[in-house]
Amino acid sequence: MATTPAAAAAAGGNNGGGGGSGVGGDAGNGGAGGNGGKGGDGGGGFGTVGGDGGKGGAGGTGGATNGNAHGGNGANGGNGGAGGNGFFGGNGGAGGAGAFGGGGGTGSGIGGGNGGNGGNGGAGGQGVVQGGAGGAGGDGSHGGPATNAGSGSRGGAGGSGGHGGAGGNATGVGGKGGAGGNGGNGSFGNTSGPGASFVTGAPGGSGGNGGAGGSNPNGSGGDGGNGGHGGAGGNGGTSGLVGNVGGSGGAGGAGGAGGNGGNNVGDMGGKGGAGGNGGSGVGGGINAKGGDGAGGGAGGAGGSGYVGGAGGRGGDGGSGGSNGATTVGTVSGGGGSGGNGGQGGAGIVLGGDGGFGGFGGTGGFGGGSTGGNGGNGGTGGGGGNAAAGGTGGDGGNGGDSGGGGGTGSATGLGGDSGVSGAGGNGGASGAIAGGAGGGTSGPNNNDDATPGGPAPGGVGGLGATP
């Protein structure tokens, strides 16, 4: 049969207009971005391809103003259109950027289309009293399912989450950074066809990064936004022959850095955002390994200030997928590593504490074979330097090893525990002594794993000069 050409892609949505400026009064709001159109359907014959969905339009920016009036709000980005149906589904369109990013459209078809990426969140505006908050990134959509029952078609990959917007700077309080969007899940592969073999499940989308907090030279900095979570992997074909491998999870997004505050009494550095968790791998089909779990995102660093901001916690690693293989020695999916904790912000009197390291993911269960290795725990963030140094963050726990499934099978190795963060240094002459070293490292969960151990304490300050 002749191959049918791809259907036409849909048009994108138009961008929203910007808000008008205010002179001594409030400014106007921006207009919303238009949604993208759906992609055209393929003819349904062998080899037809659905058209891609249109991209959502960007939201308009808010107008600026002066004095103590309010700046206009940015509008939301439009959503991406869905992909058209076909033998191979069209890809979903990406969401438009805006105050809140639009979501990605979903692909669909016999061979599932990939989910669209979420749009990025817009940055918060600068302010006198308080900076505007950054918008959240849109979520990535899930990949479309594979609907062909006769062979091992692969589902679509999940779209990545959009990044959060940065918070606005101010002379009062800095704006908070926006949260990163979550990654979409990879879709399921064929689950019923007798001929399904060697089908790898689609990967999950990555989580978006959190936006940075706004800085403020005369007050406190804004907190960083949290990173988005990674999506889970999709199944491979599960009822057919051999080699159906589970999809891997998407990586967690990093947390945004806290904004810097001033050096006056009471000025606080912003806290770093937490890293997103890594997505989990999915179990393998007959005679195939499970997908690997993804690593957690790093925690954001704390901002500097009279008192430094705390670093964000690292995200946890995703768990590995279980093993469908029966051959001893075939290792199942491994757990993802935990994200590192964020560095504590520097301070005048007290440094910020370092963020805790994320936990390592659990290794996949060995179904008659070898269990997966546990992920390593993340390293704790160092404490910030100040007259009294901040305390280092605890190291993350090592992930549990996956159990063996049957006779002659083996357990996987446990993950190493994360190293605890170092204490911050004490200040100069006459200052208070340095902070303590990091907390204890987490358990290893397996005798063969390497312990992380505590890091040294900070250097104490010198005594006052006579």
C-alpha positions in Angstrom: 0.0 0.0 0.0 1.3 3.4 -0.8 2.3 5.7 2.0 -0.1 8.5 2.6 1.5 11.9 3.2 1.3 13.5 6.6 -1.7 15.6 7.4 -1.3 19.3 7.7 0.0 20.8 10.9 -2.4 23.2 12.7 -1.8 26.9 13.0 -0.5 28.3 16.3 -2.5 30.6 18.5 -1.8 34.3 18.3 0.1 36.1 21.0 -1.9 38.2 23.5 -1.4 42.0 23.5 0.5 43.8 26.2 -1.2 45.9 28.8 -1.1 49.7 28.8 1.3 51.6 31.0 0.0 53.6 34.0 1.1 57.1 34.9 0.5 57.5 38.6 -2.2 54.8 38.5 -2.4 51.0 37.9 -1.3 49.6 34.6 -3.3 47.4 32.3 -3.2 43.7 32.2 -1.9 41.7 29.3 -4.2 39.7 27.0 -4.2 35.9 27.0 -2.5 34.0 24.3 -4.6 32.0 21.9 -4.8 28.2 21.9 -3.1 26.2 19.2 -5.3 24.3 16.8 -5.6 20.5 16.6 -3.4 18.8 13.9 -5.2 17.2 11.0 -6.0 13.5 11.0 -4.2 11.1 8.7 -6.1 8.9 6.4 -5.9 5.9 8.6 -3.9 3.8 6.1 -0.5 2.3 6.6 2.1 4.9 7.2 -0.2 7.9 7.5 1.0 10.6 9.9 -1.3 12.9 11.9 -0.5 16.6 11.7 1.2 18.3 14.6 -0.8 20.4 16.9 -0.3 24.2 16.8 1.7 26.0 19.5 -0.1 28.1 22.0 0.4 31.8 21.8 2.3 33.7 24.4 0.4 35.7 26.9 0.8 39.5 26.9 3.0 41.2 29.4 1.5 43.5 32.0 2.0 47.2 31.7 4.5 49.2 33.8 3.7 52.0 36.1 5.3 54.5 38.5 4.9 55.5 42.1 3.0 53.2 44.4 0.5 51.9 41.9 0.4 48.3 40.7 1.9 47.0 37.5 -0.3 45.0 35.3 -0.5 41.3 35.4 0.9 39.2 32.6 -1.7 36.9 31.0 -1.6 33.1 30.6 0.0 31.4 27.6 -2.3 29.5 25.4 -2.5 25.7 25.4 -0.9 23.7 22.6 -3.2 21.9 20.3 -3.5 18.1 20.2 -1.8 16.1 17.5 -3.9 14.5 14.8 -4.6 10.8 14.7 -2.9 8.6 12.2 -0.9 5.4 11.8 1.7 7.6 13.5 0.1 10.2 15.7 1.1 13.8 15.4 3.0 15.5 18.1 1.1 17.8 20.5 2.0 21.5 20.3 4.0 23.3 23.0 2.2 25.6 25.4 2.8 29.3 25.1 4.9 31.2 27.5 3.0 33.6 29.8 2.4 34.5 33.4 1.5 30.9 33.7 2.8 28.8 30.9 0.2 26.9 28.8 0.1 23.1 28.9 1.4 21.0 26.0 -1.1 19.2 23.7 -1.3 15.4 23.7 -0.3 13.3 20.7 -2.3 10.3 19.7 -2.3 7.5 17.2 -1.4 3.9 16.5 2.2 4.9 17.1 1.5 7.4 19.8 2.7 11.0 19.3 4.9 12.8 21.8 3.3 15.0 24.3 4.0 18.7 24.0 6.3 20.6 26.3 4.7 23.0 28.8 5.3 26.7 28.3 7.6 28.7 30.5 6.2 30.9 33.2 6.7 34.6 32.9 9.0 36.7 35.1 7.5 38.8 37.8 7.7 42.5 37.4 9.9 44.8 39.5 8.3 46.7 42.3 8.9 49.3 44.9 7.1 47.6 47.8 7.2 44.0 46.6 8.3 42.4 43.4 5.8 40.3 41.4 5.9 36.6 41.7 7.2 34.6 38.7 4.6 32.4 37.0 4.6 28.7 37.1 5.7 26.7 34.1 3.1 24.6 32.4 3.0 20.9 32.8 4.2 18.7 29.9 1.4 16.5 28.6 1.4 12.8 28.5 2.5 10.9 25.4 -0.3 9.5 23.3 -1.1 5.8 23.6 -0.2 3.2 20.9 -3.4 1.7 19.7 -2.2 -0.9 17.2 -3.1 -4.3 18.6 -1.2 -6.4 16.0 2.4 -5.3 16.6 4.6 -3.6 19.1 4.0 0.1 18.5 5.6 2.5 21.0 3.7 5.0 22.9 4.7 8.7 22.8 7.2 10.3 25.1 6.0 12.6 27.8 6.5 16.3 27.3 8.9 18.3 29.6 7.5 20.7 32.1 8.1 24.4 31.5 10.5 26.4 33.7 9.2 28.7 36.3 9.6 32.5 35.9 12.0 34.5 38.1 10.5 36.7 40.8 10.8 40.4 40.4 13.4 42.5 42.1 12.2 45.2 44.6 13.3 47.6 47.3 10.9 46.1 49.8 10.5 42.3 49.4 11.7 40.4 46.3 9.2 38.3 44.5 9.0 34.6 44.8 10.2 32.5 41.8 7.6 30.4 40.0 7.5 26.6 40.3 8.7 24.5 37.4 6.0 22.4 35.6 5.9 18.7 35.9 7.0 16.4 33.1 4.4 14.3 31.4 4.3 10.5 31.6 5.5 8.4 28.8 2.5 6.5 27.3 1.9 2.8 27.3 3.1 0.8 24.4 1.1 -2.0 22.8 -0.3 -4.3 25.5 -2.3 -6.9 23.5 -0.7 -7.8 20.2 0.8 -11.3 20.0 3.7 -10.0 17.9 4.9 -7.4 20.3 8.6 -7.8 20.9 11.6 -5.5 21.4 9.4 -2.6 22.2 11.0 0.0 24.6 8.6 2.0 26.6 8.6 5.8 26.0 10.6 7.9 28.5 8.9 10.3 30.9 9.3 14.0 30.5 11.7 16.1 32.6 10.4 18.4 35.2 11.0 22.1 34.7 13.4 24.2 36.8 12.0 26.5 39.5 12.5 30.2 39.0 15.0 32.3 41.0 13.7 34.5 43.8 13.9 38.3 43.3 16.8 40.2 45.0 16.3 43.1 47.3 19.2 45.4 48.4 17.2 47.0 51.2 15.1 44.1 52.5 14.5 40.4 52.2 15.0 38.3 49.0 12.3 36.2 47.5 12.3 32.4 47.8 13.2 30.3 44.8 10.5 28.2 43.2 10.5 24.4 43.5 11.6 22.2 40.6 9.0 20.1 38.8 8.8 16.3 39.1 9.9 14.1 36.3 7.3 11.9 34.6 7.2 8.1 34.8 8.3 6.0 31.9 5.7 4.1 29.8 5.3 0.3 29.5 6.9 -1.6 26.6 4.7 -4.3 25.0 3.8 -6.7 27.7 2.1 -9.7 26.3 4.2 -10.7 23.3 7.6 -12.1 22.8 11.0 -10.9 24.2 12.8 -7.7 24.7 10.0 -5.4 25.8 11.9 -2.9 28.0 10.2 -0.6 30.4 10.6 3.1 29.8 12.9 5.3 32.0 11.7 8.1 34.2 12.3 11.7 33.5 14.7 13.8 35.5 13.5 16.1 38.3 13.9 19.8 37.8 16.3 21.9 39.8 15.0 24.2 42.5 15.4 28.0 41.9 18.0 30.0 43.9 16.8 32.3 46.7 17.1 36.0 46.0 19.8 38.0 47.8 18.6 40.3 50.7 20.3 43.4 52.1 22.9 43.7 54.9 20.8 45.5 57.4 19.4 44.0 60.6 16.4 41.8 59.8 17.2 41.4 56.1 16.8 37.7 55.1 18.2 35.9 52.1 15.6 33.9 50.2 15.3 30.2 50.6 16.4 28.0 47.7 13.6 25.9 46.1 13.5 22.1 46.5 14.6 19.9 43.6 11.9 17.9 41.9 11.7 14.1 42.3 12.9 11.9 39.5 10.4 9.8 37.6 10.2 6.1 38.1 11.1 3.4 35.6 8.5 0.9 34.5 8.7 -2.8 34.7 9.9 -4.8 31.7 7.9 -7.3 29.7 8.8 -11.0 29.2 12.6 -11.5 29.2 13.3 -7.8 29.5 14.6 -5.5 32.1 12.7 -2.6 33.8 13.5 1.0 33.0 15.8 3.0 35.2 14.6 5.6 37.7 15.8 9.1 37.0 17.8 11.4 39.3 16.2 14.0 41.5 16.9 17.7 40.9 19.4 19.7 42.9 18.1 22.0 45.6 18.5 25.7 44.9 21.1 27.8 46.8 20.0 30.1 49.5 20.4 33.9 49.0 22.8 36.1 51.0 21.6 38.6 53.6 22.0 39.7 57.2 20.8 36.2 57.8 21.6 33.8 54.9 18.8 31.8 53.4 18.6 28.1 53.7 19.5 25.9 50.7 16.7 23.8 49.2 16.4 20.0 49.6 17.5 17.8 46.8 14.8 15.7 45.1 14.6 12.0 45.6 15.6 9.6 42.8 13.0 7.6 41.1 12.7 3.8 41.7 13.8 1.3 39.1 11.4 -0.8 37.2 11.0 -4.5 38.1 12.6 -7.2 35.9 10.6 -9.5 33.7 13.8 -11.5 32.7 14.3 -15.0 34.0 18.0 -15.2 33.1 20.1 -15.0 36.2 22.5 -12.0 35.9 20.1 -9.7 34.0 20.0 -6.7 36.2 16.7 -4.9 36.6 16.2 -1.2 36.5 18.4 0.9 38.9 17.1 3.6 41.2 18.0 7.2 40.4 20.4 9.2 42.5 19.1 11.7 44.9 19.7 15.4 44.1 22.3 17.4 46.0 21.1 19.8 48.6 21.5 23.5 48.0 24.3 25.6 49.4 23.3 27.8 52.4 23.5 31.6 51.8 26.2 33.7 53.2 25.2 36.0 56.1 26.5 38.8 58.4 25.6 37.2 61.7 24.3 33.8 60.7 24.8 31.7 57.5 22.0 29.7 56.0 21.9 26.0 56.6 22.7 23.7 53.7 19.9 21.7 52.2 19.5 18.0 52.8 20.5 15.6 50.0 17.8 13.7 48.4 17.3 10.0 48.9 18.4 7.5 46.4 15.7 5.5 44.5 15.0 1.9 45.2 16.3 -0.7 42.7 13.8 -2.7 40.7 12.7 -6.2 41.8 14.5 -9.0 40.0 11.8 -11.3 38.6 13.8 -14.6 38.7 17.0 -12.6 38.0 19.1 -9.9 39.6 17.5 -7.0 41.4 18.4 -3.4 40.5 21.0 -1.3 42.3 19.7 1.3 44.7 20.5 4.9 43.8 23.1 6.9 45.7 22.0 9.5 48.2 22.6 13.2 47.4 25.3 15.2 49.0 24.1 17.7 51.7 24.6 21.4 50.9 27.3 23.3 52.7 26.4 25.9 55.4 26.8 29.5 54.5 29.7 31.5 55.8 29.0 34.2 58.4 30.1 35.3 61.9 28.3 32.1 62.9 28.6 29.7 60.1 25.5 27.8 59.0 25.2 24.0 59.6 25.8 21.7 56.7 22.9 19.7 55.4 22.5 15.9 56.0 23.5 13.5 53.3 20.7 11.6 51.7 20.0 8.0 52.3 21.2 5.4 49.9 18.5 3.6 48.0 17.4 0.1 48.8 18.6 -2.7 46.6 16.1 -4.6 44.6 15.4 -8.1 45.8 16.2 -11.2 43.8 13.2 -13.0 42.3 13.9 -16.8 42.3 16.3 -19.6 42.8 19.8 -18.6 42.0 18.9 -14.9 41.7 20.7 -12.2 43.5 19.9 -8.9 45.2 21.2 -5.7 43.8 23.7 -3.5 45.6 22.4 -0.9 47.9 23.1 2.7 47.0 25.8 4.6 48.7 24.7 7.2 51.3 25.3 10.8 50.4 28.1 12.8 52.1 26.8 15.3 54.6 27.5 19.0 53.9 30.4 20.9 55.5 29.7 23.5 58.2 30.0 27.1 57.3 33.2 29.1 58.3 33.1 31.4 61.3 33.8 35.1 60.8 36.9 37.1 61.4 38.3 38.6 64.7 35.8 38.8 67.5 33.2 36.7 65.7 31.3 33.7 67.0 32.7 30.2 66.4 31.9 28.3 63.1 28.9 26.1 62.6 28.9 22.4 63.2 29.7 19.9 60.4 26.9 18.3 58.5 24.6 15.8 60.1 25.1 12.1 59.8 25.0 10.4 56.4 22.1 8.2 55.7 22.0 4.4 55.9 23.4 2.5 53.0 20.7 -0.3 53.0 23.3 -2.9 51.8 26.5 -4.2 53.4 28.5 -3.7 50.2 27.7 0.0 49.8 30.1 2.7 50.7 29.2 4.9 53.7 29.1 8.6 53.0 30.4 9.8 56.3 30.1 13.3 57.9 31.9 16.3 56.6 34.1 18.4 58.8 32.8 21.3 60.9 33.4 24.9 59.9 36.4 26.9 61.0 35.8 28.9 64.2 36.2 32.7 64.3 39.3 34.3 65.9 39.1 35.8 69.4 38.8 39.5 69.9 42.0 41.6 69.6 43.0 43.2 73.0 
